[in-house]
């Protein structure tokens, strides 16, 4: 199989875990939230099959690659992640963007300003990001931490350490935004729970080095950090590694989001 064929095959993959009712979620596509270069930027909303009248918590799937056409959010893996979130009782949001950090910020602002119409509880918004999308999520957390309730950061590039160019060089190689350049753990809010998942067999050079630097720095600040190392997991294990461990880690992510976005007394 050629490299092109392998990429095409990967693009068809869904999350290795499924829940009943995923195909019954209510999807509203192509909602406008901003404009870039004369073209509309839009988002899709995935809601539980029986939403009722109550406002739901929301999970924003952060996009770290410029994607004005929506190619990424239409990939089966991201659509199936959104379905999983929705069938778990939350609202999932996938969006297009032209400038990752600018548009992630605009998307979050739109959700908060239009929460009632969208059926969202603006006090309970979390973010999910993986791989090269994580630097934009970290930058959003550093900028908008007071507007976010939690974050899942999965097998992703974290911050560059003081003398490191790992994220910067990977950004140039793969095309994702080095949105958190100049930021560090010190810029994160002290009270936003984080779930960081490391793929022990990650094939992407530098990813785990940035995670290994991030975790002790986060612990030194006593941030509310949950850290999981999937010892045998490859990069993108949620779609590439159909094993009990990978499926359990998908369940853990959904449970983390549901717990931290749920109503607490």
N, C-alpha and C positions, 0 to 999 in steps of 0.2 A: 504493500500500500504506500502511495506517495505521501509526502508531507502535506500536500494540499488535500488529499483524501482524508488523512488523519484529522486535520483541522475541521473539515466538513463533518466528520463523524462526531467529534467532540461537540460541535455546535448543536447537534441534535439531542444531546444527553439531558436528562432531567435529574433532579435530586434523587439519591438512592433510597430515600425514605418517602413513604406516602401515608396519607390518612384518609379515612372515609369522608366523602363529601367534597373532595377537592374540586371536582368538575362542576359542583353546584354553586360555587362562590359567585357572587355578583360582581361583574367587571364593568367598570365605566372607563372607556378609553378616550384619549385625545382631548383631555381637559386643558385649556390654555392657562399658563401661569405667568408667562413673560414673553418677551420678543427679543430676538437677536438678529441683527443684519436683515431686518425686514421680514423675518420668518418667525412663526409662532413656536415657542417651546411649550411642550405639553407633558401631561402626566396621566398615568392610568391608576385607578383606584380599585383595589380588590377588597370586597367587604364580605363578612360572613353571610351564609345563605339566609339566616333569619336574624337580621340586624335589629328589627323592632325600632322603637323610637329613641332608645338610649344611645348616647354618644359613646364611641369606642376609642380605646387607645390606638395609636398608629405607629407603624414601623416604616421609616423612610430608608429605602435601599439606596445608599449613596453611590453616585457614579463618579469615578475618578478619571475616566477617559472622555474626551470631547466626543459627544455622540448625538448630534442634532437630528439624525435620521431615525434614532430609536432602535438601531440594530441590536444593541446590547440588551435592552430591556425586553426585546422580543425573543431572546434566546430561551429555549425550553427550561434551562436550569434556573434562570431568574423568574420566569413565569411560574414554575413549580414552587419555588421558594415563596413567592407572593401568595400562591394558593394555600400553602401550608400555614402561613401566618394568618390568613383570613379564616380558614377552617378551624384555627385555634382560638378564634374569638376576637381577633384584632383586625385592624385595617392596614393593608399593605399599600405602599405608594412606590411606583417605579416612574422615572421621568427621563426626558431628553435634556441634553445640555450642550452648550457651545463652549463655555468656560467653566470647568468643574467647580471651583470653590465659589465663584460669584453666583453660579446658578443653583448650587446646593443651598446657599444662603437664601437666595430668592425663593426657592421651593419651600424651605422651612418657614419663611415669613408668610408665604401664601397659605400654607396649611394652617398656621395660627390665625391669620386674619379671616379665613373662610371656613373655620372649623365647624360652625353650626351647619352650613350648607352641606359640608362633606360628611357630617355625622361623626366628627372627630372630637375627642376631648383634648383640647390644646395643652392641658396640663400634663398629659401623658403621651409624649412622643419619644420614641427611641430610634436609634439608627443601627443599620446592619451594613457591613462592608467586608469585602474579601480582597486578597491579592493586591493589585495595583490601585484598587479603589480606596484602600485604607488610609493613605496619606491625606486624601481629601476629607475623609471622615474625621481624622485626627485634627485637621485644621478647622473643621466645622465645630468640633468639640471645644477646641481652644477659643474659638470666637463666640460660640453660642451655647456654651455649657449650661447657662442658667435656663435655657429653653428646652433642654433635653433631659430625659429621665434615665436613660441607660444606653449602652452601646455594645454591640457584638462585633469583634474585629477578628476575622478568621484568616489564617495563613497569609498575613499581609505584611507589606513593608511598613515599618513603624517610623520613628524619627531617625535622622542621621545623628550620630554622636558628634561631638565637637570637631574631631579631625577626620570624620568619615565622609566618603562620597558615594556610599553604597546606594542610597535611595536616588540621589541625583543622577548617578550613572545609569541605574535601572530605568529611571524615568526617560532618559534620552534613548535608551535601547528599545523600550516597549511602548512608549508613547503615552503613559499615564502622567497626570499632573503631579509635579513635586510641590504640592500645595502647602505642605507643612514645613517647607524649608525655613530655617531660622527659628523654628519652634522646638520645644522640648517638653518633657514630662512636667516641668515646672509650670507650663502654661495651661495645664488641664485643671478643670474644676475639681475640688477636693471631694465632692459628694455625688458624683455621677458614677454609678456602678458600671464596671467594665468586665466583659468576658473576652479574654484573649485566648485563641486556640492556635497551637503550633502543630504543624505537620512534621513529624520527626524525620520522615524521608523526603522532605521537600526538595525537588530537583532544581528549583529556581535559585540561582546563586544569590546569596546575600539576605534573603528573606529571614531565615532563622537567626542570622547574626544580629539583625535589628530587633527581633523579638527578645533574644537573649540579653541585649543591652537594656531594653525597655523594662522588663519585668523587675529586676532588682531596683531600678530607679523608682518605679511606681511603688514598690514595697517600702522603700526608704521614705517616701512621702506618706505612707500608710493610706494609699488610695484604695477605694473599695473594689479590689481586683479579684476576679476569679480566673485562674489560669489552668488550662488543660493542655497536656502534651499528648498528641495522638502518635505514639511511638513508631507505629508501622505505617502511618498515613502519608501518602504522596500529596503534592500540591493539588488543590481542587479535589480533595478526597470526597467531598459531598456529592460529586457527580462521577468521580473516576474510580472509587474504591467501594464496591458494593459488598460490604462486610458488616457484621454485627456491630463492631466498634464504630464504624463510620455512621451507621444508622442511629446508634445511641447518641453520638455527638450531635447529630441533627436534632434529635429529641431534646437534648440538653439545651441547645440554643433556643428552641421554641419555649421551653420551660423557663429559662432565664428571662426572656422577653415578657412572657405572660406574668411572671412573678413581679418583676420590677415595674411593669406598666399597669398592673392590676390595682384595684382600690385597696388601700391599707389604712388601718385605724391606728 
